[in-house]
């Protein structure tokens, strides 16, 4: 039979097949072959013996959070407590574009700001290139889930579980306060689990405070989607947008067409500063 892993706890793999839920183990050969099942995997399994026999090919996967076969990721982006981090947001966007996963940005906690003018400069810019929502636009957000596997991710304490609870109060996911000593939230989600929501499935995943690239500089450059519009203006086809004089990207940074923080983050990423 073929099903999908919707939860992993210790050595128990919960598989959903049609409307049936079966808790399975994995064969020992998986360890010898260095195969690790992930939440989101489609698998062949023996229903009677409750063993996973084979992991089917994945269209994509993320290491952190460990989820496979993802259609889209909603990045919960706090603007206050914790403060907005363009570096972290841009890093996630580039990683998702590289993995052919649709990014959706959801800004949270605008009500904590005394003046929203500066943050709306960012919001309006990102809206040119990505689907962007505020966490108060609940009805609009509900429409994005149908027939999709959606991952929620973002800064710890940004409000991932809070938003899921607003979308469906029956989930009653645990939330927690901000740890001011660290400037980020306390981790509240202890494992990855797929939950049915509005005709699709979502994963509430552990928060994080850092994420690493597994991309070379060309791949990083090619996945800044706002650079695409101006690349033909560069004098050289292999322009790195760093030291070249007649660089279309740098010209449009100077003119304000490209957000300065985007370009600065690009430089940090390719220089390994992150």
Order of alpha helices (4+ residues) and beta strands (2+ residues): beta-beta-beta-alpha-beta-beta-beta-beta-beta-alpha-beta-alpha-beta-alpha-beta-alpha-beta-beta-beta-beta-alpha-alpha-alpha
